[in-house]
Amino acid sequence: MSVRLEVGVQIAAPPLTVWEVLTDWAGQAEWIPLTTVAVAEGPTTGLGVRAEALSGFWLGRLPLGLLDRFVVTGWAPPVFGTGELEVLHLGPYFTGEGVFALDPVDGGTRVRCTEMITVPGGRAAEAAVRLLLPAMRLGFRQSLRDFARIAESRHRDERPAGT
């Protein structure tokens, strides 16, 4: 059985700017607390990116915290306004799919993120995750607000003076 986590935010920046911030893997450390993201192998952009996100810290080569290994399985930059980034979480602590959908709206971009995750450990583990879901949703929503601030700041910096 999977657990669904869905959050969204509106950002006062165009979809292409939002996309650039979203797909800056190392830059995700700025908006996901206590998390570092690094490309593990292969391409650094587009389909097939393999990355590791660690919410915690590394003790040498040993990850202490929540490690998320993922691969980019969908890559549709918002060239014509809409965009979608899909990832497949490979574990070790959870598996499943994640989707970031970007839609243009008046004054910016609406971002919706949906995560469908499965945790190992059977029903007891899933019950624990369901109990934590409201806190996870709040944390994710705050991360998206921080993400929005970064994208909006980048957009302000990109505009020519006087506009």
N, C-alpha and C positions, 0 to 999 in steps of 0.2 A: 504494500500500500504506500502511496506517495503522499507527501505533504505539499500543499500549494501555498506559496507566499507571493503576494502581488501588491505592488506599491507603484505610485506615480507621482510626478511632479511637473509643473510647468516652468519653463526656463525662458528668460528674456534674452535669448540669443538664437540665431538661425540654426537650422538643423546641421549644416556642415560644421559649424563651430562646435556644436554639442558632440557630434560624431568624433571630431579630432580629440576632444578631451576624454571621451569614453574609451577610445581605442589607444590611448597613451597608457600602455600597460604599467610602466614604472610610475607614472603620474597618479595612478589609482591610490597610491599610498597617501596622497593629499586629501582624499575624501572618504576612504574606508579606514576607520580607526585601527591603529596598531597592526596594519596590514602592509606587507610588501608583495609586489607582484613582479615576476621576472619571466621572460621567455626562456623556456627550458631547452628547446631544440627547434630546428627547422626555420621557417619564415618568421619574420617579426611583424608582419602585417598580412591581412587577408585570411582566406580559408587555410586551415591547417596549422595555424599558430598553436603551439603547445606551450602552456604556461603553468606556473605554480604560484598560488597565492597563499601566503602564510599569515594568519592572524595570530601573532605571537612573535617569537624571535628564534633565530638559529643559534644553537650552541655547537659551533663547528659545523659539521654536516648533519647534525641532529635537529629536526624541527621540534620546537616546544610550542604547542598551541594547535590551532585548527588548520590543517594543511588541505588545500583544495587544488588538485591537479585538474586542468581542463584543456580542451581542444576547441578551437573555433570551427563550428560546423555550418554556420550561415553568415554571410558577409554581404550586405546590401547597403552600401553607403547612400546617404540621402541626396543623391545627385539631382533627382527630380522632386525633392521635397520630403519624401518619406524614406525611412531607412530601418534596417533591422540587423541586429547582431545576435547570433545564436551561439551558445556554447554547450558542450557536453561535459558535465562534471564527472571525473573518472575515479574519485575517491582520494584518499582511503577512508575518510570519515563519512562521506555521503556521495551519492551518485544522482544523476538526473540531468534535466535540461534547464537552461536559463535563456531567456529572451529579453533583449532590450529593444523596444519599438519606439521609433522617433516619428512624430507627426507634426507637420507645420501647423501653427495656429497663429491668430492675430498677435503680433508682438513677440513671436518666438517659436518655441518647440514644446510639445507635450511629450514627455518620456514616460513610458510604462514598462515596468520590469516584472516579469513573471518567472518564478523559480518553482519547478516541480522536482522535489528531492525525495530520495529514499535513503533512510539511514539503516546501517546494519544493526542487528540485535533484535529483530523481530518486533512484536507488538509492544513490548515494554519500552523499547527505545523510541518507537513512533509515538507512543502515548506521552513520553517525556518531551519530545519535540513539539507535540501539539500543545502541551502546557506552556512551553516557552514561546510559542508562536506570536502572541501579542508583544512580547518584549523584542523578539526578532523583527517584527514588523516596524516597531518604533525605531529600533536601531537602523534598519534599512532605510526608513523614511528620512531619518536625520542624515544618513550618508548621502542620499539623493539631494537633500537641501544643500549640503556642502558641495556636492558635485555641481549643482545649479549656480552657486556663488562663483565657483571657479570658471565655469563656462561664460557666465555673464561678465566677469572681470576680463576674460580673454576677448570677448566681443567688444567691450568698451575700448580695450587697448588696440584692437584691429581697425576701429573706425577712424577715418580721417578727422583731423582737428576741425571743430566747428559743426560737426554733424551729430 
